[in-house]
């Protein structure tokens, strides 16, 4: 019986040594295996009327950057590759940046050279339109016109507050450092990062920039106010 237990112990020991080691397939190792390209996303910003709007982020990535991809190398170094289309033939094939996973691999920081973020530049064009028609119930907004008219000598006519025609342009954001972006929907094939960036928006509500004598006493230009752009961007492994 003693020999039996001894033999059994040896068999169990050999069996345990023969087991395949468990590999901890964490997010960092998965990110290092892929070529990651932006495939979808949203950008939320404030319109001149003060109301937030959400845009399709893909529409604001310049065409020459839509095939760019990111590789996360070891030692916290990553590279942005230009893909098959360059905006300028003289541009480098790749640019380096630093990256870091933190907080139990739930947040991602991209900095020191990261330039794969794009924004939207808002502008207000002439002709302009009355914004009072969008109000419910209908109210004639004459406050701005009254202020401008009173500043004239002699006092001028009251002009209704207006909303200019809004225009969006894609705007490159060079080397935007992103810290502690929240990661969601992570898998071996895709992940989404959520982060914010400080920007501005043209405010067309209320009193604008004051009396403009050169334009007949009308408050022409909107005030540029601070805003925060909110990004939700999905990268997929090609």
Backbone as a ProteinNet text record, in pm:
[ID]
protein_1_A
[PRIMARY]
XXXXXXXXXXXXXXXXXXXXXXXXXXXXXXXXXXXXXXXXXXXXXXXXXXXXXXXXXXXXXXXXXXXXXXXXXXXXXXXXXXXXXXXXXXXXXXXXXXXXXXXXXXXXXXXXXXXXXXXXXXXXXXXXXXXXXXXXXXXXXXXXXXXXXXXXXXXXXXXXXXXXXXXXXXXXXXXXXXXXXXXXXXXXXXXXXXXXXXXXXXXXXXXXXXXXXXXXXXXXXXXXXXXXXXXXXXXXXX
[TERTIARY]
83.1	0	86.3	196	286.8	339.3	374	423.8	317.9	190.9	81.1	69.6	70.7	60.7	180.1	295.5	415.3	404.9	358.3	342.5	237.1	125.4	19.6	68.3	149.2	201.6	289.3	370.3	457.5	375.7	265.8	181.1	114.7	62.9	-1.3	97.7	220	322.2	356.8	371.7	405.5	292	167.7	52.8	44.2	71.6	64.9	173.8	290.7	398.8	369.9	287.6	259.8	150.5	81	-27.4	25.4	-53.7	-16.2	-24.9	80.5	76.2	-37.1	-102.6	-209.5	-151.2	-198.8	-149.6	-248.7	-202.2	-286.7	-295.5	-399	-414.8	-478.1	-400	-453.8	-466	-523.5	-548.4	-419.4	-318.7	-192.9	-133.2	-132.6	-76	-161.3	-294.2	-381.5	-362.3	-343.1	-323.9	-195	-93.1	36.1	34	-67.9	-74	-137.5	-205.5	-288.8	-237.4	-302.3	-292	-428.9	-436.2	-564	-597.3	-715.9	-760.9	-895.9	-915.8	-1045.1	-1151.7	-1258.3	-1363.7	-1500.2	-1517.4	-1643.2	-1621.4	-1718.8	-1707.3	-1805.7	-1816.9	-1900.8	-1822.9	-1862.9	-1804.2	-1919.2	-1924.3	-2031.2	-1975.6	-2042	-1998	-2120.1	-2096.1	-2205.2	-2223.4	-2346.1	-2378.1	-2390.4	-2391	-2400.9	-2525.3	-2630.5	-2749.5	-2738.5	-2620.9	-2598.2	-2642.1	-2692.6	-2742.4	-2638.7	-2613.4	-2518.1	-2570.8	-2479.5	-2513.6	-2407.4	-2446.1	-2353.4	-2335.6	-2209.8	-2175.7	-2108.8	-2115.6	-2043.4	-1895.3	-1812.4	-1670.7	-1600.6	-1642	-1575.7	-1582.1	-1686.2	-1700.5	-1596.5	-1530.4	-1437.6	-1292.4	-1268.7	-1131.7	-1095.2	-990.7	-951.6	-930.9	-965.7	-959.7	-821.2	-717	-580.8	-538.7	-621.5	-590.1	-681.3	-775.9	-873.2	-816.5	-701.6	-638.8	-519.1	-499.2	-393.7	-424.4	-320.9	-342.2	-235.8	-265.6	-180.4	-130.6	-3.5	54	110.1	73.6	119.7	238.4	358.5	479.3	507.5	614.3	653.4	717.8	744.5	809.6	730.7	597.4	507.3	527.5	585	602.1	503.1	438.5	348.5	383.2	323.8	351.3	221.5	207.5	97.8	153.5	98.5	144	50.1	107.7	30.1	-58.9	-40.1	-121.6	-82.7	-173.7	-140.3	-153.4	-215.3	-238.4	-178.1	-89.4	-29.8	-90.9	-106.1	-154.1	-47.9	77.9	191.1	296.3	341.1	440.4	567	597.3	719.2	701.3	576.8	553.8	621	659.4	720.9	619.9	671.7	583.8	515.3	579.3	520.8	569.9	494.6	534.6	516.6	606.4	605.7	530.5	477	411.7	425.3	382.1	383.3	241.2	226.3	94.5	106.1	-4.6	-2.9	-144.4	-154.5	-278.6	-271.5	-378.3	-379	-514.1	-521.5	-646.8	-705.4	-619.2	-664.3	-693.6	-618.3	-632.8	-771	-830.5	-960.9	-947.9	-829.1	-806.6	-680.1	-678.1	-566.9	-521.3	-390.2	-331.4	-246.1	-257.7	-183.8	-121.9	10	72.5	211.9	277.4	413.2	423.7	339.8	348	222.7	122.5	-0.4	-74.1	-106.2	-167.5	-282.5	-344.8	-451.6	-589.5	-601	-727.8	-761.7	-889	-932.5	-1054.4	-1069.6	-1178.3	-1264.2	-1352.8	-1443	-1430.5	-1414.8	-1411.2	-1545.7	-1610.3	-1741	-1724.5	-1801.8	-1804.7	-1947	-1976.7	-2110.2	-2099.9	-2180.3	-2171.1	-2288.2	-2266.5	-2374.1	-2429.7	-2560.8	-2665.2	-2703.7	-2766.6	-2811.8	-2964.2	-3016.1	-3159.1	-3210.4	-3336.8	-3396.6	-3407.6	-3368.7	-3381.3	-3511.2	-3591.7	-3713.9	-3816.2	-3810.2	-3908.3	-3892.7	-3774	-3751.4	-3799.7	-3847.3	-3890.6	-4037.6	-4069.3	-4208.6	-4241.3	-4342.1	-4423.5	-4342.8	-4393.2	-4324.9	-4308.6	-4184.9	-4155.9	-4064	-4098.1	-4010	-3897.7	-3776.7	-3659.5	-3597	-3624.4	-3575	-3470.2	-3425.3	-3334.2	-3203.5	-3143.2	-3016.6	-3033.8	-3139.7	-3164.4	-3184.7	-3251.3	-3276.6	-3146.2	-3056	-2928	-2847.4	-2841.9	-2765.8	-2826.9	-2958.3	-3025.7	-3003.9	-3006.9	-2991.3	-2851.6	-2753.1	-2615.3	-2589.6	-2681.8	-2662.8	-2705.6	-2650.1	-2688.6	-2722.5	-2849.7	-2964.8	-2996.2	-3080.3	-3112.8	-3165.2	-3116.8	-3155.5	-3272.2	-3308.3	-3421.3	-3384.8	-3486.3	-3465.2	-3453.6	-3353.7	-3329.9	-3346.1	-3418.9	-3438.3	-3306.9	-3291.4	-3176.5	-3179.9	-3062	-3056.2	-2962.4	-2978.8	-2889.3	-2826.5	-2694	-2626.5	-2627.1	-2597.9	-2588.9	-2463.6	-2479.5	-2369.4	-2292.6	-2160	-2075.5	-1970.6	-1950.9	-1850.4	-1736.6	-1613.6	-1496	-1414.5	-1351.2	-1260.6	-1136.6	-1090.3	-974.3	-875.1	-753.1	-649.5	-608.2	-593.5	-544.8	-411.1	-303.7	-172.2	-126.5	-84.2	-23.7	-111.6	-236.4	-325.8	-297	-253.1	-229	-361.6	-384.8	-506.6	-467.6	-524	-490.8	-615.1	-599.2	-703.2	-834.4	-823.2	-944.3	-1006.9	-1136.5	-1205.6	-1221.7	-1185.7	-1198.3	-1330.7	-1401.5	-1524.9	-1527.9	-1609.8	-1630.4	-1497.5	-1411.2	-1278.9	-1285.5	-1220.3	-1205.7	-1077	-1047.2	-928.3	-940.2	-1061	-1082.1	-1116.3	-1156.5	-1190.6	-1197.4	-1186.7	-1210.3	-1250.4	-1318.3	-1363.7	-1302.6	-1254	-1202.7	-1291.1	-1315.1	-1399.8	-1317.4	-1310.3	-1228	-1282.3	-1225.6	-1271	-1153.1	-1182.5	-1080.9	-1139.1	-1059.9	-1103.3	-1102.9	-1210.5	-1219.9	-1305.3	-1361	-1445.5	-1565.1	-1664.8	-1777.3	-1824.8	-1882.9	-1933.4	-2075	-2093.6	-2223.1	-2305.8	-2418.2	-2503.6	-2627.5	-2634.6	-2751.4	-2721.6	-2826.7	-2808.5	-2735.5	-2664	-2589.4	-2457.8	-2424.9	-2307	-2182.9	-2129	-2004.8	-2024.1	-2148.6	-2170.6	-2202.1	-2208.3	-2247.8	-2140.8	-2179.9	-2087.9	-2129.4	-2067.2	-2106.8	-2084	-1985	-1953.1	-2058.6	-2144.2	-2246.2	-2386	-2405.5	-2538.7	-2589.5	-2499.1	-2541.4	-2587.3	-2561.3	-2603.7	-2488.9	-2522.1	-2421.7	-2391.9	-2282.5	-2257.3	-2185.9	-2077.3	-1993.2	-2029.6	-2038.4	-2069.8	-1950.6	-1978.8	-1873.2	-1820.2	-1688.6	-1627.6	-1616.9	-1683.5	-1688.6	-1620.3	-1572.8	-1508.7	-1610.2	-1565.1	-1649.6	-1562.9	-1624.8	-1555.5	-1610.8	-1524.2	-1563.2	-1556	-1656.6	-1658.1	-1645.8	-1544.4	-1516.5	-1551.3	-1603.3	-1617.1	-1571.7	-1451.2	-1386.2	-1354.1	-1394	-1370.6	-1256.2	-1158.9	-1048.3	-1072.1	-1049.1	-1064.1	-932.8	-910.4	-786.6	-799	-713.8	-720.4	-646.7
-120.2	0	124.9	126	239.8	267.8	156.6	175.1	235.4	199.4	252.2	403.4	450.8	595.2	670.4	609.8	672.3	685.2	580.6	582.9	683.5	690.7	784.8	927.9	951.7	1087	1129.9	1035.8	1067.3	1097.5	1022.2	1043.2	1180.1	1217.7	1347.4	1460.7	1444	1546	1564.4	1452	1461	1523.1	1490.6	1545.3	1695.3	1742.2	1886.1	1960.8	1898.6	1963.6	1969.9	1877.1	1869.5	1965.2	2035	2126.8	2246.4	2294	2411.6	2536.4	2618.7	2740.5	2832.3	2895.8	2989.2	3122.7	3173.1	3300.2	3410.7	3515.8	3628.1	3721.3	3703	3780.4	3915.3	4008.4	4135.3	4234.8	4352.1	4452	4503.9	4520.5	4573.5	4482	4352.3	4258.4	4252.1	4262.3	4259.6	4384	4498.8	4622.5	4618.8	4553	4547.1	4457.1	4376	4281.8	4341	4453.4	4499.6	4621.2	4645.1	4770.7	4835.9	4944	5000.1	5125.6	5123.1	5235.4	5285.4	5416.6	5473.9	5429.4	5367.2	5316.7	5379.6	5443.1	5512	5603.5	5689	5777.5	5892.9	5963.2	6082	6195.5	6316.4	6438.5	6529.2	6559.9	6644.7	6782.5	6885.4	7023.3	7113.1	7237.6	7333.4	7420.8	7430.7	7516.5	7661.6	7756	7897.5	7933.7	7851.5	7880.8	7827.5	7772.9	7724.9	7582.3	7512.4	7376.1	7278.1	7170.5	7069.8	6993.2	6955.7	6871.6	6764.7	6647.2	6535.7	6508.9	6508.3	6489.2	6353.7	6305.1	6184	6218.9	6166.5	6202.9	6169.1	6062.3	6019.9	6127.5	6208.9	6313.7	6424	6432.1	6542.6	6497.5	6371.7	6325	6352.6	6429.8	6455.3	6324.8	6324.6	6202.4	6139.6	6222.3	6168.4	6105.6	6119.7	6058.9	5940	5910.2	5806.9	5665.4	5648	5516.1	5510.3	5614.5	5610.4	5501.8	5441.2	5340.4	5353.3	5298.1	5310.5	5173.1	5166.1	5045.6	5079.3	4996.7	5015.1	4922.4	4979.2	4900.6	4878.6	4806.9	4783.2	4908.1	4903.3	5013.8	5144	5132.9	5247.7	5341.9	5292.2	5370.8	5322.9	5416.4	5382.2	5461.7	5422.2	5489.6	5508.8	5625.3	5652.1	5642	5549.3	5527.8	5595.9	5651.1	5729.3	5643.8	5513.5	5429.9	5450.5	5418.8	5427.4	5566.2	5658.5	5793.6	5897.4	5979.5	6086.4	6219.8	6308.3	6443.1	6521.6	6492.2	6556.2	6448	6428.2	6322	6333.4	6453.3	6472.5	6434.7	6406.2	6368.1	6235.7	6219.9	6094.8	5980.9	5859.5	5742	5717.2	5757.1	5734.6	5839.6	5860.1	5948.7	5874.4	5899	5827.6	5906	5834.2	5895.2	5799	5842.4	5757.6	5721.6	5603.6	5558.9	5484.7	5483.5	5420.1	5375	5251.1	5199.7	5212.8	5261.9	5282.8	5243.1	5251.7	5224.9	5088.2	4985	4850.5	4830.7	4902.4	4897.3	4943.4	5036.8	5093	5231.7	5292.5	5423.2	5419.6	5502.6	5506.3	5650.2	5672.8	5804	5797	5898.6	5908.3	6047.3	6058.1	6188.6	6191.2	6306.9	6328	6289	6350.7	6327.5	6269.3	6235.6	6178.9	6286	6255.1	6355.2	6296.4	6191.4	6125.5	6171.2	6299.2	6356.6	6476	6487.4	6596.2	6664.2	6791.1	6868	6933.5	7018.3	7091.2	7239.7	7318.3	7463.5	7518.8	7589.3	7647.7	7793.2	7830.4	7970.4	8007.4	8135.8	8185.4	8271.2	8238	8302.8	8397.1	8494.8	8578.7	8509.1	8504.1	8582.4	8523.5	8607	8561.8	8552.3	8482.4	8455.8	8491	8528	8553	8422.8	8425.3	8304	8300.3	8406.7	8411	8308	8266.7	8171.4	8033.8	8005.8	7874.5	7867.9	7979.2	7982	7944.5	7876.6	7838.8	7866.5	7952.7	8025.7	8136.1	8185	8286.1	8414.9	8464	8587.3	8672.6	8800.2	8891.4	8934.2	8892.9	8921.1	9051.3	9161.8	9292.9	9349.8	9270.9	9322.1	9370.6	9288.8	9326.8	9449.5	9448	9563.5	9690.2	9679.6	9797.5	9853.9	9768.2	9814.3	9883.5	9820.3	9878.6	10010.3	10013.2	10134.2	10249.4	10221.5	10327.6	10387.6	10311.5	10360.9	10455	10459.7	10545.2	10689.5	10782.3	10923.2	10974.8	11006.7	10983.2	10833.9	10794.3	10653	10591.9	10470.8	10404.1	10310	10239.1	10145.9	10021.7	9960.1	9835.4	9720.4	9635.8	9522.3	9393.6	9297.5	9170.2	9094.7	9021.3	8933.1	8828.6	8786.9	8696.9	8580.2	8477.7	8363.2	8350	8352.6	8342.7	8199.7	8184.2	8051.8	7982.2	7861.3	7788.5	7709	7709.5	7634.2	7558.7	7430.2	7347.6	7318	7323.2	7282.2	7185.7	7088.7	7000.4	7078.4	7054.8	7127.2	7028.4	7030.9	6942.4	6988.3	6894.5	6922.9	6852.1	6926	6865.6	6836.4	6714.3	6672.1	6703.8	6658.1	6673.1	6563.2	6600.6	6502.6	6459.7	6331.1	6274.8	6197.5	6237.1	6171.5	6107.2	5982.3	5907.3	5899.5	5870.4	5844.8	5714	5713.3	5593.9	5495	5369	5263.9	5191.6	5169.3	5091.3	4993.8	4888.4	4789.6	4734.3	4691.6	4642.7	4496.3	4463.5	4325.1	4314.7	4195.5	4178.3	4248.9	4284.5	4344.5	4493.4	4545.8	4687.9	4737.4	4867.2	4932.1	5076.2	5135.2	5273.9	5355.3	5475	5564.8	5689.2	5736.6	5852.9	5958.4	6078.4	6183.7	6320.3	6424.2	6560.7	6648.5	6755.2	6852.5	6992.2	7085.2	7223.1	7293.5	7365.6	7438.4	7563.4	7616.3	7735.5	7718.8	7804	7808.6	7952.5	7990.1	8126	8139	8222.9	8240.1	8345.4	8304.1	8398.1	8435.9	8398.5	8431.2	8552.7	8620.4	8734.6	8847.5	8928.9	9041.1	8989.9	9030.6	8979.1	9058.4	9137.9	9209	9358.2	9401	9543.5	9618.3	9749	9835.8	9839.4	9814.9	9814.9	9926	10043.3	10160.1	10137.8	10057.9	10036.2	9952.9	9886.3	9800.7	9844.2	9974.8	10027.1	10003.8	9987.7	9970	9830.1	9733.2	9595.6	9518.8	9438.9	9352.9	9237.9	9248.9	9155.3	9028	9042	8926.3	8863.3	8730.9	8663.6	8662.9	8642.6	8629.8	8487.4	8471.6	8338.6	8296.7	8189	8142.4	8006.2	7973.4	7842.3	7728.8	7615.4	7497.2	7373.5	7262.3	7134.8	7038.4	6990.2	6889.3	6752	6670.6	6535.2	6434.5	6349.3	6249.5	6109.3	6029.8	5885.6	5819.3	5763.3	5718	5568.9	5494.5	5350.9	5317.5	5241.6	5189.6	5041.1	4996.7	4855.8	4800.1	4672.4	4604.6	4553.6	4605.2	4563.9	4433.1
0	0	0	70	71.9	-67.6	-140.5	-276.6	-367.8	-345.8	-425.7	-409.5	-286.9	-262.2	-319.4	-311.5	-365.6	-517.2	-581.8	-726.9	-769.4	-695.3	-725.5	-713.2	-610.8	-590.5	-706.2	-755.7	-868.7	-993.2	-1016	-1132.2	-1127.1	-1007	-990.9	-1014.9	-963.7	-980.8	-1128.2	-1198.8	-1340	-1420.5	-1382.7	-1453.3	-1435.4	-1311.6	-1286.3	-1361.3	-1378.2	-1452.1	-1601.2	-1649.5	-1792.3	-1836.2	-1742.3	-1778.2	-1856.5	-1952.2	-2029.6	-1942.6	-1937.6	-1854.5	-1897.1	-1800	-1828.5	-1873.3	-1988.7	-2042.2	-2007.4	-1944.9	-1910	-2031.1	-2110.5	-2233.7	-2200.5	-2143.5	-2096.9	-2211.4	-2181.7	-2284.7	-2346.4	-2265.6	-2316.9	-2422.4	-2397	-2493.8	-2619.2	-2605	-2722.3	-2807.6	-2744.3	-2819.6	-2899.3	-2846.5	-2915	-3038.3	-3051.6	-3163.6	-3288.3	-3275.9	-3385.9	-3460.1	-3573.5	-3647.7	-3635.8	-3559.6	-3518.6	-3599.8	-3659.3	-3740.9	-3691.2	-3697.1	-3657.2	-3757.3	-3707.2	-3794.8	-3767.8	-3653	-3623.5	-3504.3	-3480	-3364.9	-3371.5	-3260.1	-3252.7	-3188.8	-3223	-3167.2	-3124.8	-2996	-2942.6	-2910.1	-2962.5	-2940.2	-2930.1	-2898	-2877.5	-3001	-3048.7	-3162.4	-3116.5	-3209.9	-3172.1	-3093.1	-3100.3	-3021.1	-2879.2	-2842.3	-2707	-2681.8	-2784.1	-2768.1	-2821.3	-2746.3	-2789.9	-2910.7	-2998.2	-3112.5	-3127.5	-3175.4	-3193.6	-3342.2	-3386.2	-3526.4	-3546.8	-3669.5	-3707.9	-3721.3	-3632.8	-3630.1	-3761.9	-3828.7	-3951.6	-4059.4	-4058.4	-4160	-4146.8	-4031	-4006.8	-4006.2	-4043	-4063	-4208.6	-4235.5	-4374.3	-4451.3	-4577.9	-4659	-4655.1	-4657.2	-4659.9	-4527.5	-4423.6	-4293.8	-4260.3	-4346	-4311.6	-4316.9	-4381.6	-4381.1	-4286.2	-4205	-4103.3	-4001.5	-3946.3	-3842.6	-3734	-3619.6	-3501.2	-3459.5	-3424	-3365.4	-3227.9	-3130.5	-2993.5	-2970.7	-2968.6	-2953	-2804.1	-2776.1	-2637.3	-2578.9	-2450.3	-2379.1	-2389.9	-2400.2	-2400.1	-2518.7	-2626.8	-2747.5	-2852.8	-2922.6	-3031.4	-3155.7	-3268.2	-3394.7	-3472.7	-3535.3	-3627.2	-3768.6	-3847.1	-3983.7	-4081.9	-4187.4	-4283.8	-4372.4	-4374.8	-4462.1	-4607.4	-4699.6	-4841.1	-4899.4	-4826.5	-4878.6	-4783.1	-4834.7	-4755.6	-4795.5	-4698	-4728.3	-4803.7	-4774.1	-4840.4	-4863.9	-4988.5	-5015.4	-4932.9	-4885.2	-4806.4	-4659.7	-4618.1	-4478.9	-4445.9	-4320.8	-4276.1	-4282.5	-4298.6	-4304.1	-4171	-4061.5	-3929.6	-3832.5	-3726.2	-3617.3	-3485.3	-3393.4	-3265.6	-3159.4	-3061.3	-2945.7	-2828.1	-2712.3	-2593.9	-2553.4	-2495.2	-2452	-2319.7	-2246.3	-2114.9	-2077.2	-2032.5	-1976.1	-1824.6	-1762.8	-1618.1	-1560.2	-1428.7	-1356.9	-1392.4	-1376.2	-1407.1	-1554.5	-1640.1	-1785.6	-1831.8	-1757.2	-1795.8	-1857.3	-1849	-1909.5	-1994.2	-2097.3	-2191.6	-2210	-2200.9	-2226.3	-2352.7	-2437.1	-2563.3	-2568.6	-2570.6	-2554.2	-2616.5	-2606.5	-2659.6	-2806.8	-2889.7	-3032.8	-3094.2	-3013	-3069.4	-3149.5	-3275.7	-3363.6	-3445	-3393.9	-3468.2	-3421.1	-3386.2	-3343.4	-3431.8	-3469.1	-3555.9	-3495.2	-3523.9	-3465.3	-3571.2	-3525.7	-3613.5	-3582.9	-3686.9	-3672	-3713.5	-3622.8	-3651.4	-3695.8	-3795.2	-3836.8	-3875.1	-3868.1	-3899.3	-4024.9	-4123.4	-4253.3	-4277.5	-4359.8	-4411.3	-4536	-4562.3	-4494.6	-4360	-4277.7	-4147.3	-4146.4	-4047.1	-4039	-3900	-3891.4	-3760.7	-3682.5	-3556.4	-3475.9	-3396.1	-3404.1	-3323.5	-3369.3	-3496.1	-3546.7	-3483.7	-3426.6	-3367.3	-3223.2	-3170.5	-3031.8	-3019.3	-2912.8	-2888	-2741.3	-2712	-2810.8	-2879	-2990.4	-3069.4	-2989.3	-2980.9	-2908.5	-2994.7	-3010.6	-3082.2	-2989.2	-3022.3	-2939	-2987.4	-2916.8	-2959.8	-2865.2	-2768.7	-2668	-2730.1	-2815.9	-2876.8	-2964	-3045.9	-3131.4	-3052.5	-2939.6	-2857	-2802.7	-2760.1	-2706.8	-2816.8	-2934.6	-3044	-3089.9	-3099.1	-3146	-3050.7	-2921.6	-2822.6	-2825.2	-2873.8	-2876.1	-2992.6	-3085	-3201.1	-3171.4	-3247.5	-3237.9	-3377.1	-3405.1	-3316.4	-3306.1	-3210.5	-3193	-3323.1	-3353.1	-3476.1	-3456.6	-3562.4	-3554	-3473	-3413.3	-3339.8	-3439.3	-3420	-3508.7	-3429	-3486	-3416.6	-3403.6	-3293.3	-3276.2	-3387.2	-3431.7	-3547	-3521.3	-3602.3	-3599.7	-3737.5	-3745	-3873.1	-3925.1	-4050.2	-4110.8	-4060.6	-4009.4	-3947.7	-4051.7	-4038.2	-4130.1	-4049.2	-4082.2	-4016	-4112.8	-4062.5	-4138.1	-4053.5	-4119.7	-4047.8	-4006	-3884.4	-3833.3	-3773.4	-3822.5	-3769.7	-3630.5	-3539.9	-3405	-3389.8	-3400.7	-3397.4	-3254.7	-3234.4	-3108	-2987.4	-2994.3	-2880.4	-2779.2	-2660.8	-2554.9	-2493.5	-2489.2	-2431.9	-2306	-2193.7	-2067.7	-2007.3	-1964.9	-1893	-1970.6	-2100.1	-2179.2	-2132	-2111.6	-2064.5	-2179.3	-2155.2	-2256.1	-2235.6	-2345.9	-2340	-2456.6	-2441.6	-2548.8	-2599.9	-2509.9	-2549.3	-2590.8	-2703.3	-2748.2	-2828.8	-2879	-2960.6	-3095.4	-3134.9	-3266.6	-3262.8	-3148.7	-3143.4	-2999.6	-2983.7	-2855.6	-2881.2	-2784	-2794.5	-2682	-2714.1	-2610.9	-2605.8	-2485.5	-2461.3	-2387.9	-2445	-2385.7	-2425	-2367.4	-2392.4	-2432.4	-2505.9	-2546.9	-2534.7	-2487.3	-2470.4	-2605.7	-2635.2	-2761.7	-2739.9	-2847.1	-2840.4	-2934.1	-2915.5	-3008.6	-3022.2	-3138.2	-3157.6	-3102.6	-3005	-2938.7	-3012.2	-3068.1	-3140.5	-3061.5	-2935.4	-2854	-2766.3	-2722.2	-2633.8	-2702.4	-2627	-2682.3	-2738.9	-2859.2	-2926.1	-2885.7	-2975.6	-2944	-2926.6	-2916.4	-2894.8	-3022.9	-3011.5	-3122.3	-3230.4	-3354.4	-3467.3	-3563.2	-3548.5	-3628	-3776.6	-3811.4	-3952.2	-4023.2	-3947	-4007.3	-3967.4	-3963.5	-3937.7	-3797.5	-3702.2	-3563.9	-3529.6	-3616.4	-3590.6	-3525.9	-3425.3	-3362.5	-3457.9	-3529.9	-3639.3	-3595.8	-3523.4	-3494.1	-3360.1	-3355.1	-3228.9	-3134.2	-3008.8	-2908.8	-2911.9	-2908.8	-2903.7	-2758.1	-2724	-2585.2	-2572.1	-2451.6	-2431.5	-2438.6	-2486.6	-2496.9	-2474.4	-2449.7	-2435.8	-2539.5	-2628.3	-2725.5	-2658.5	-2680.3	-2624.8	-2738.8	-2730.2	-2832.8	-2782.8	-2872.8	-2851.8	-2981.2	-2980.6	-3103.4	-3094.4	-3196.4	-3200.4	-3294.6	-3243.9	-3322.6	-3346.5	-3470.8	-3504.2	-3554.7	-3525.2	-3563	-3707.1	-3794.4	-3935.6	-3959.1
[MASK]
++++++++++++++++++++++++++++++++++++++++++++++++++++++++++++++++++++++++++++++++++++++++++++++++++++++++++++++++++++++++++++++++++++++++++++++++++++++++++++++++++++++++++++++++++++++++++++++++++++++++++++++++++++++++++++++++++++++++++++++

